[in-house]
Amino acid sequence: MGIVQALIAAAGLGLAAAALIALPRRPLVPVVVTLVGMASLVVLAISWGSQPCQTDPAGCGMQRGFEGMILWAVGALLAVGVLAAIGWRVVAGRDAKLKARILALITGVLLGCLVGIGSTF
């Protein structure tokens, strides 16, 4: 799998996890998804970091950078989901309608994009 396909897959899984975290009213599913997602990222980081470098140093550095981008892509979406879940509970209370919860998730994703774009300049 190439780096672009891996980033697309990671973003898709991360967005699904963010939706599972941000949208349910009951806190059990979001907590479980957050813990499983964080544990998966830790296992991936340890697994990737413990592999020896088989190529020249430049190639190994690029590979570590790509792995870091994948971890950050999923980690950022998990954080967006958690912040959106906290945000709609604070603003609208536990009885928030689905429209408010979706709006909180979309707002979180857009703010995350702005922060990501702003940090590159």
N, C-alpha and C positions, 0 to 999 in steps of 0.2 A: 504494500500500500504506500502510495506516495504521500508527501507532506500535505499537499492540498486536500487529498481525500481524507487523510487523518484529521486535519483541522475541521473539515466539513462534518465528519462523523462526530468529533468531539463537541462541536458547537450544537449539533442536533441533539445529542444526548444531554448536553448541559442545559439546553433550552427546555427539553422535556422535564428534566429534573427541577428546573426553576419553576415551571408551571405546576408540578406536583407539590412543590414547597409553598408557592404563593397562593394558589387558588382554593384549596380545601378549607372549610371552616373549622373542622376539628383539628387540634394540634398534633395528634398522634402521627398521621401520615407525613406531615412536613418534618417533624423531628426525626423520624426513621429515615426518610430520604436524605436529609442533611447528614446524618451520622454515617449512613452507608456511602454517600458520595465523598465525604471527607476521608473516610477510611480507605476507599478505593484510590483516591488521589495520593494518599500517603504510601500505600503499597506500590503504586506505579512509580512514584518518585524514588523510593528505596530500590525497587527492582531495576529501574533504568540507571540510577546512579551507581549501582554496584557492579554493572557490567564493565569489563575492561575494554579499553579502546583498541580496536583492531586495525585502524587505519592511521594515516599521518595525523599529526596534531590539529591541523586545520580542519580536516574532515571530521575528526572527533568533536572539535569545538562546535562545528555546525550542527552535528547530530544532537549534542546536548542542548543547543539553542532551540532546535525544533521541538525536542521533548519538553523543554520549558514552556514554549509557546502553547503546546497542547494542554499542559497542566494549568497554565494561567487562563486559557480560554474556558475550561470547565470550571475552574475555581471561581472566576469572576461571575459566571452565570449562577453558580450556587449562592454566592454572596448576594447577587441581585434578587434571587428568589427569597432569601431570608429577609433582606431589607424590605422587599415589597410586602411580605407577609406581616412583618412588624408594622409597616407603615399603614396598611389598610386597617389593621386592628386598632391602632392608635387614633386614626382619623375618623373611621366610621364605626368602630366598635365591632363586636362579634356578630352582629346581625347585618353586616354589609352584604349588599346584593352582588351577584356575579359580575355585573357591569363595573362596579367600583373595584372589585378585586382584579379584574382584567386590566382596568385602567392603571392600577398601581403597578402591575407587572410590566406593562408597556412603558410606563414612565420610568421605571427602574432600568429597563433595557436601554432606553434612549439616553438616560443620564450616564449609564455606564459607557455607552458609545462616545458621548461627548467627553467624558474623562479620558477615555483611551485615545481619542483623536487629539485632545488638548495636551496630553503627556508626550506626544511625539514631536511637538514643536517647541 
